[in-house]
Amino acid sequence: MVRTGKIPHYRKLYEVLRKHITEGIYSEGDLLPSENELCQVFGLTRPTIRQALGKLAGEGYIIKHQGKGSIVQRLPIDIGILSVSGTTSAIGNRNLKTKIIVKPHLVPWPGDFIFLLSELEKESGCIYMERLRLLDEVPIFYDISFLPNINLPRITSRQFEDRSLFQILRENYNIEIRGGEQRIRAINSSARIGKFLKLKKGDPVLHLERKIETNVNGLFLYSSIYCNTVRHSIFGRF
């Protein structure tokens, strides 16, 4: 069962430090406050501090250097759609916008769904949503999301415009992304895809189909993403 209550202390610190890095309060090469300083400021134990720093290091925000401390890394200039931290986190404070094409709503799962579903997923139904992600006003991702309707109360009423799905799940449902599997192939743009990504019908598009694992046993997130890579390549840890 998904718990929607207390957020672990290490994750609260992780969110604060990550926000400071992505918003440029700490720049590339800067040192984060020491473990002792973080303990004093946030009133947390050293193991809790280390857990938050370890998560930042695992997602590429910092390098932990023996004898120096936690050094902020340069945020990547390509697009982090492959990153477990999500597109918003990977891009940071650059001009990323999210437009909702189809608001989240409950529907039956498609009969020919892209991944094999469990009986519980089939019985619970699917929360379906379509989004368009733009960087510097240029559409880069047409993202179709499929979320199992399992212990996600009121998610269809939440605000997703210019918001990160992964962040909403972390902050409101204690759901963290662990990894996943994905299929990637080049296809020709359809008229609908071309309409959203500002491409001509038949232009090449990168298509990603993803099954994302979470910290909740049996809960997976699914997405079908069409990528305009004319200006930006994609990268990431997954």
Summary of the structure (lengths in Angstrom):
residues: 238
radius of gyration: 18.8
end to end distance: 24.9
largest distance: 58.1
contacts: 685
relative contact order: 0.16
helix: 27%
strand: 32%
